[in-house]
Amino acid sequence: IFTISGRLIKTLYLQNVRAGINSKEWDTRDEFQDRVGNGIYIYKIEVTSADEESSERTASCMGKMMIMR
């Protein structure tokens, strides 16, 4: 998760997932356990999978989210 200016504020991991719908909750805290402020944030989702030939494939997407309390 990044600020709108591109600064990395949090990395979340989800391992050993199956195809389909998956989710990960974020407590809106940064790497120093401080709550982030209201505003727009950028997220990047990156998925790495191994196929039957043991080669890895990676796909990613980015989007925006808003925190408003």
C-alpha positions as a printed Julia matrix, in Angstrom:
69×3 Matrix{Float64}:
   0.0     0.0     0.0
   1.41    3.36   -1.06
   0.63    7.02   -0.45
  -0.63    8.99   -3.41
   2.93   10.32   -3.83
   4.25    6.76   -4.13
   5.79    6.16   -0.69
   5.42    2.56    0.49
   3.56    2.46    3.82
   2.54   -1.17    4.28
   3.16   -4.6     2.78
   0.62   -7.35    3.4
   1.14  -11.02    2.59
  -1.29  -13.82    1.85
   0.29  -17.19    1.11
  -0.91  -20.56   -0.14
  -4.18  -19.34   -1.64
  -6.34  -21.15   -4.16
  -7.94  -19.8    -7.3
 -11.13  -17.86   -6.6
 -12.01  -15.07   -4.21
  -9.43  -14.3    -1.54
  -9.21  -11.41    0.92
  -6.84   -9.83    3.39
  -7.85   -7.32    6.07
  -5.75   -4.23    6.76
  -6.0    -2.44   10.09
  -5.02    0.89    8.4
  -1.68    0.98   10.22
   1.68    1.53    8.56
   4.86   -0.52    9.1
   5.52    1.45   12.34
   2.01    0.59   13.68
   0.83    4.21   13.31
  -2.64    4.76   11.88
  -2.6     6.3     8.43
  -4.61    9.45    7.82
  -7.74    9.97    5.78
  -7.06   10.16    2.08
  -6.45    8.33   -1.16
  -4.02    5.4    -1.21
  -2.69    3.21   -4.0
  -2.64   -0.56   -3.68
  -0.72   -3.07   -5.76
  -1.67   -6.73   -5.81
   0.99   -9.11   -7.04
   0.43  -12.83   -7.55
   3.11  -15.41   -8.21
   2.22  -18.96   -9.15
   4.17  -22.0   -10.25
   2.86  -24.07  -13.13
   3.33  -27.78  -13.74
   6.76  -27.2   -15.33
   8.03  -25.51  -12.13
   8.39  -22.11  -13.77
   6.98  -19.11  -11.94
   4.49  -16.66  -13.39
   3.75  -13.25  -11.92
   0.78  -10.95  -12.53
  -0.07   -7.66  -10.86
  -2.68   -4.91  -10.82
  -2.94   -1.52   -9.15
  -5.86    0.55   -7.93
  -6.93    3.35   -5.62
  -8.75    3.24   -2.31
 -10.0     5.88    0.07
  -9.81    5.94    3.86
 -12.41    8.16    5.49
 -13.24    7.96    9.16
